[in-house]
Amino acid sequence: MTVTTVLVIPKQLMNRRLYQQTELSDRFITYIVSWHKRSAEDLVDQLFNSSGKRLARALLLARYGKPDQNHRVLPRMSQETLAEMIGTTRSRVNFFMKKFQRLGFIEYKKGLKVNSSLLTVILHD
């Protein structure tokens, strides 16, 4: 989660810009396709994976942005927010966060650090 600026563009203007500016059109279509793909992956994740695996996936998705680092400090977010993101309760998130910390997958030093070894939670079955 980061600070964001939202720009509202009227539909007619957007249609005109997409038709006139092919580079904008290409970037917009690329974004829409990737958004759709991510939505489908999230739905499959919700239907077939346990809440622990969904939490691990969410933490890993938030972590990757600087793949050259073994650990990455994540933006501050509450367990309630994480619970809403993965479709479970705060108490379940708390349970798995403690478990992940005990197993060395995450650390709570100056923020939440996620170790790439958390990937084993997703791959192990």
matplotlib code that plots the C-alpha trace (Angstrom):
import matplotlib.pyplot as plt

x = [0.0, 1.4, 0.3, -1.6, -3.0, -6.2, -7.1, -10.7, -11.0, -14.4, -15.2, -15.4, -12.0, -10.4, -11.8, -10.5, -7.0, -6.8, -7.7, -5.3, -2.3, -1.3, 1.4, -1.2, -3.5, -0.8, 0.1, -3.6, -4.4, -1.2, -2.4, -6.0, -4.7, -2.3, -5.0, -7.4, -4.7, -4.0, -7.8, -8.1, -5.1, -6.6, -9.9, -8.1, -6.0, -9.2, -11.0, -8.2, -5.6, -5.7, -5.6, -2.0, -1.0, -3.0, -1.2, 2.2, 1.3, 0.2, 3.4, 5.6, 3.7, 4.2, 7.9, 9.0, 9.9, 13.6, 14.4, 18.1, 17.6, 17.1, 14.8, 12.5, 10.7, 7.0, 4.9, 3.1, -0.3, -2.5, -3.4, -7.0, -6.0, -4.1, -7.1, -9.4, -6.9, -6.9, -10.5, -10.0, -10.1, -7.5, -7.0, -6.1, -3.6, -2.2, -1.8, 0.0, 2.2, 3.4, 4.0, 5.9, 8.0, 8.8, 9.9, 12.1, 10.1, 9.4, 11.1, 9.7, 12.8, 12.2, 9.1, 8.0, 10.8, 9.8, 12.4, 12.3, 12.2, 8.5, 8.0, 8.3, 4.9, 3.3, 5.2, 5.0, 1.9]
y = [0.0, 3.4, 6.9, 7.3, 10.0, 9.2, 11.1, 10.8, 11.0, 11.3, 8.3, 10.2, 11.9, 8.6, 6.9, 9.7, 9.6, 5.8, 6.1, 9.0, 7.9, 4.4, 4.3, 5.2, 2.6, -0.1, 0.8, 0.9, -2.5, -4.0, -2.7, -4.1, -7.5, -7.7, -6.5, -9.2, -11.9, -10.9, -10.9, -14.4, -15.6, -14.0, -15.9, -19.2, -18.5, -17.8, -20.9, -23.5, -22.3, -22.2, -18.9, -19.6, -20.0, -16.9, -14.8, -16.1, -15.2, -11.7, -11.1, -12.4, -10.3, -7.2, -8.1, -8.4, -5.0, -5.3, -8.9, -8.2, -8.1, -11.2, -9.2, -6.3, -4.1, -4.0, -0.9, -0.7, -2.4, -3.9, -7.5, -6.4, -5.1, -8.3, -10.3, -8.3, -8.7, -12.5, -13.1, -14.3, -13.1, -11.0, -13.8, -16.2, -13.7, -13.3, -17.1, -17.4, -14.4, -15.8, -19.2, -17.5, -15.6, -18.7, -20.5, -17.6, -16.6, -13.1, -10.7, -7.8, -5.6, -2.0, -3.1, -6.3, -8.1, -11.0, -13.7, -15.3, -18.7, -18.0, -19.3, -22.8, -22.3, -21.9, -24.6, -27.2, -29.5]
z = [0.0, -1.0, -1.4, -4.6, -6.8, -8.7, -11.9, -13.2, -17.0, -18.7, -20.8, -24.1, -23.6, -22.7, -25.8, -27.9, -26.3, -26.7, -30.4, -31.1, -29.0, -29.7, -27.0, -24.4, -25.9, -25.7, -22.1, -21.1, -22.7, -21.1, -17.7, -18.1, -19.2, -16.2, -13.8, -15.2, -14.8, -11.2, -10.4, -11.8, -9.8, -6.6, -7.3, -7.7, -4.6, -2.6, -3.8, -3.5, -0.9, 2.9, 4.7, 5.6, 2.0, 1.0, 3.7, 2.6, -1.0, -0.1, 1.9, -0.9, -3.5, -1.3, -0.8, -4.4, -5.7, -4.9, -5.8, -5.3, -1.6, 0.6, 3.0, 2.3, 4.9, 4.0, 4.4, 7.8, 7.7, 10.4, 10.7, 10.1, 6.7, 5.9, 7.0, 4.6, 1.8, 2.1, 3.2, 6.7, 10.3, 12.2, 14.7, 11.9, 10.5, 14.0, 14.3, 11.0, 11.5, 14.9, 13.1, 10.3, 12.8, 14.8, 11.7, 10.6, 7.5, 8.8, 11.3, 13.3, 13.5, 12.5, 10.5, 9.0, 7.0, 4.7, 4.0, 0.6, 2.4, 3.0, -0.5, 0.9, 2.6, -0.8, -2.5, 0.3, 0.0]

ax = plt.figure().add_subplot(projection="3d")
ax.plot(x, y, z, "-o")
ax.set_aspect("equal")
plt.show()
